[in-house]
């Protein structure tokens, strides 16, 4: 796991939030020179992620701390398994403990939930992707955790892919010079995007009904997002896309369908079996429960 300078500063801020001026408990009850060996233990079964962030937290407090991971990010961890050894001054280790464990618990929760979704759609062609619904300043860590759970990253930000959403369409329709018709607005947005798109950038458009799908299909974007559509409509959307591909002779028509909105672990399988190419799940990063991990003296 590569910790870039931006993420390192974010981890530093997390430490500052917790430690403040100093850890008054540890400094009161332990001699500054006291050293100990610690072990980080899994208190439940999960998919590990965030070892690099935890190591960085310890090192930022005290670069003499030795952090030895015993597993690799992305691997399954059994309950009671040792995850890493930590060796150093108690003042330093205990001051960094909560922040380091917070990253491990939180990121492992994301990779664990992602793995559940990925396993739920095994045998279909659908791929599980994340969204931009992330905690500010920690997006790269969260999206890394999704990858450790074998999920895929959707766009990282507004800069790496065009995604025409409902508010873009509504804004076009609000202009007095444009006909107030959603089909026309979608066509206008897609045509403008195709003219301005930088080389290698994909174009995606969000639609919420089959009429809008038909309008988007004829302009052949890279991806159409089916937002909060019923399972029946998702199935029909796949049929319409496949029929359009057949009529086009499959020449240069590689349009992908992404399902999004209202998808959970209970219904993700049937959405995948409907024939979509990807399923984006905001819960991976905004609602994954943290796992239980502890640090104990060896």
C-alpha positions in Angstrom: 0.0 0.0 0.0 1.5 3.3 -1.1 0.8 6.2 1.2 1.1 9.4 -0.8 1.8 12.8 0.7 -1.8 13.9 0.8 -2.9 10.7 2.7 0.0 11.0 5.0 -1.1 14.5 6.0 -4.6 13.2 6.6 -3.2 10.5 8.9 -1.1 13.1 10.7 -4.3 15.2 11.2 -6.1 12.2 12.6 -3.3 11.7 15.1 -3.4 15.4 16.1 -7.2 15.1 16.6 -6.6 12.3 19.1 -3.3 13.1 20.8 -3.6 16.9 20.9 -0.7 18.3 23.0 0.1 14.9 24.5 -1.2 11.7 25.8 -1.7 12.7 29.5 -2.6 9.2 30.7 0.4 7.4 29.3 2.8 10.1 30.3 1.4 10.0 33.8 1.6 6.3 34.5 4.6 5.0 32.4 8.2 5.9 32.4 9.2 7.5 29.1 11.9 4.9 28.4 9.6 1.9 29.0 9.4 -0.4 26.0 7.2 -3.4 25.2 6.2 -5.7 22.5 2.6 -5.7 21.3 0.4 -7.8 19.0 -2.6 -6.7 16.9 -5.3 -9.3 17.0 -8.4 -10.0 15.0 -11.4 -10.3 17.2 -13.6 -11.6 14.4 -13.3 -13.0 10.9 -12.8 -10.4 8.1 -10.8 -9.2 5.1 -7.8 -7.1 6.2 -7.1 -3.7 4.7 -5.2 -0.7 5.9 -1.9 -2.1 7.2 0.0 0.7 5.5 -2.1 3.3 7.1 -1.7 1.8 10.5 2.1 1.5 10.1 2.2 5.1 9.0 0.3 6.2 12.1 2.8 4.5 14.4 5.8 5.9 12.4 4.5 9.4 12.5 4.4 9.3 16.3 7.8 7.6 16.6 9.9 6.5 13.7 11.7 4.0 15.9 8.6 1.9 16.3 8.9 -1.4 14.5 5.7 -2.6 12.8 5.8 -6.1 11.4 2.7 -7.2 9.5 1.9 -11.0 9.6 -0.7 -10.9 6.8 -1.2 -9.1 3.5 -4.0 -6.6 2.7 -6.8 -8.3 0.9 -6.4 -11.7 2.7 -9.0 -13.3 4.8 -8.2 -13.2 8.6 -9.6 -15.7 11.1 -10.8 -14.8 14.5 -8.0 -14.6 17.1 -5.3 -14.5 14.4 -2.3 -12.2 14.9 -2.3 -9.5 12.3 0.9 -7.6 13.2 3.6 -7.2 15.8 4.5 -3.8 17.1 7.7 -3.1 19.1 8.7 0.2 20.7 8.4 2.8 23.5 5.1 2.4 25.3 4.6 6.2 25.3 4.7 6.1 21.5 2.8 2.9 20.8 -0.1 3.7 23.1 -0.4 7.2 21.9 -0.7 6.0 18.3 -2.8 2.9 19.1 -6.3 4.2 18.7 -5.6 6.1 15.4 -3.8 3.1 13.9 -6.6 0.7 15.0 -9.3 3.1 13.7 -7.8 2.9 10.2 -7.5 -0.9 10.4 -11.0 -1.4 11.7 -12.6 1.0 9.3 -10.8 0.0 6.1 -11.1 -3.7 6.9 -14.8 -3.1 7.3 -15.0 -1.7 3.8 -12.9 -4.6 2.2 -15.0 -7.1 4.1 -18.4 -5.7 3.0 -17.0 -5.4 -0.6 -16.0 -9.1 -0.6 -19.5 -10.0 0.5 -21.0 -8.2 -2.4 -18.4 -9.7 -4.8 -19.2 -13.2 -3.6 -22.9 -12.6 -3.9 -22.6 -12.0 -7.7 -20.1 -14.7 -8.5 -21.0 -16.6 -11.7 -22.6 -13.5 -13.3 -20.8 -10.9 -15.5 -21.6 -8.1 -13.1 -18.8 -6.3 -11.4 -19.1 -4.5 -8.1 -17.9 -0.9 -8.0 -17.8 1.9 -5.4 -19.0 5.5 -5.7 -17.8 9.0 -4.7 -19.8 8.7 -1.4 -16.6 8.8 0.7 -15.3 10.6 3.7 -13.5 13.8 2.7 -9.7 13.5 2.5 -9.8 9.7 2.8 -11.2 8.7 -0.6 -7.9 7.1 -1.8 -7.8 4.9 1.4 -11.4 3.9 1.1 -11.2 3.1 -2.6 -8.0 1.1 -1.9 -10.0 -0.9 0.7 -12.7 -1.6 -2.0 -9.9 -3.0 -4.3 -8.7 -5.2 -1.4 -12.2 -6.6 -1.2 -11.9 -7.4 -5.0 -14.3 -4.7 -6.0 -13.6 -2.1 -8.7 -13.2 1.7 -8.4 -15.7 3.9 -10.2 -14.3 7.3 -11.1 -12.1 8.8 -8.4 -13.5 12.3 -8.9 -15.0 14.8 -11.3 -11.8 14.9 -13.3 -11.4 11.3 -14.7 -14.7 10.5 -16.3 -17.8 12.3 -17.6 -20.9 11.4 -15.8 -24.0 13.3 -16.9 -26.4 13.2 -13.9 -30.0 14.2 -13.4 -29.0 17.7 -12.1 -27.0 18.3 -15.3 -30.1 17.5 -17.3 -32.3 19.6 -15.1 -29.9 22.5 -15.4 -30.0 22.3 -19.2 -33.8 22.2 -19.1 -33.8 25.4 -16.9 -32.1 27.4 -19.7 -34.7 29.5 -21.5 -33.2 28.7 -25.0 -33.6 24.9 -24.6 -36.8 23.0 -25.2 -38.0 21.7 -21.8 -37.9 18.1 -22.8 -35.7 15.5 -21.0 -35.0 13.5 -24.1 -33.8 16.6 -25.9 -31.8 17.6 -22.9 -30.0 14.2 -22.7 -29.2 14.4 -26.4 -27.8 17.9 -25.9 -25.7 16.9 -23.0 -24.3 13.8 -24.7 -23.5 15.7 -27.9 -21.7 18.4 -26.0 -19.8 15.8 -24.0 -18.7 14.0 -27.1 -17.3 17.2 -28.6 -15.4 18.2 -25.5 -14.2 14.9 -24.2 -10.5 14.5 -23.6 -8.9 11.4 -25.2 -9.3 8.3 -23.1 -12.1 9.7 -20.9 -15.3 7.7 -20.8 -18.8 9.2 -21.1 -21.6 8.0 -18.8 -25.2 9.2 -18.5 -27.6 8.6 -15.7 -31.2 7.8 -16.6 -34.2 6.6 -14.5 -36.7 5.3 -17.0 -36.8 3.3 -20.2 -37.9 6.3 -22.3 -34.6 8.1 -21.3 -32.7 4.9 -22.0 -33.9 4.9 -25.6 -32.9 8.5 -26.1 -29.4 7.7 -24.7 -28.9 4.5 -26.7 -28.9 6.2 -30.1 -26.0 8.4 -29.1 -23.8 5.4 -27.9 -22.2 6.7 -24.7 -19.7 4.3 -23.0 -22.0 3.6 -20.0 -25.6 4.2 -19.1 -26.4 4.2 -15.4 -29.8 2.8 -14.5 -30.6 4.8 -11.4 -33.1 3.5 -8.9 -35.0 1.5 -11.5 -37.1 -1.5 -10.7 -35.8 -5.0 -11.4 -38.4 -5.4 -14.2 -37.2 -2.2 -15.8 -33.5 -3.2 -15.4 -34.3 -6.5 -17.3 -36.1 -4.6 -20.0 -33.2 -2.1 -20.3 -30.8 -5.0 -20.9 -33.1 -6.4 -23.6 -33.3 -3.0 -25.3 -29.5 -2.5 -25.1 -28.9 -6.0 -26.6 -31.5 -5.5 -29.3 -29.9 -2.2 -30.2 -26.5 -3.8 -30.3 -27.9 -6.5 -32.6 -29.4 -3.9 -35.0 -26.1 -2.0 -35.0 -24.3 -5.1 -36.1 -22.2 -4.9 -32.9 -19.8 -2.5 -34.9 -18.3 -0.1 -32.4 -21.2 -0.6 -30.0 -19.8 -1.6 -26.6 -22.2 0.2 -24.4 -22.2 -1.0 -20.8 -25.1 -0.8 -18.3 -24.6 0.1 -14.7 -27.2 -0.5 -12.0 -27.2 1.9 -9.1 -29.5 2.9 -6.2 -31.4 0.8 -3.7 -29.1 -2.2 -4.1 -28.2 -4.1 -1.0 -26.7 -7.5 -0.1 -30.2 -9.1 -0.3 -31.1 -8.1 -3.8 -27.7 -7.6 -5.5 -27.8 -11.2 -6.9 -31.0 -10.7 -8.8 -29.9 -7.4 -10.2 -26.6 -9.1 -11.4 -28.6 -11.9 -13.0 -30.7 -9.3 -14.9 -27.6 -8.9 -17.1 -26.1 -5.6 -16.2 -22.3 -5.1 -16.5 -21.6 -3.4 -13.2 -23.4 -2.5 -10.0 -22.3 0.5 -8.0 -22.9 0.4 -4.3 -22.5 3.5 -2.1 -22.7 1.5 1.1 -19.3 0.0 0.5 -17.7 3.3 1.6 -20.4 5.2 3.5 -22.0 2.4 5.6 -19.6 -0.5 6.0 -19.4 -1.5 9.7 -16.0 -1.4 11.3 -14.5 -4.8 12.3 -13.2 -5.6 15.7 -9.4 -5.4 16.1 -7.3 -5.0 19.3 -3.7 -4.2 20.3 -2.4 -6.2 23.3 0.9 -6.5 25.1 2.7 -9.7 24.2 
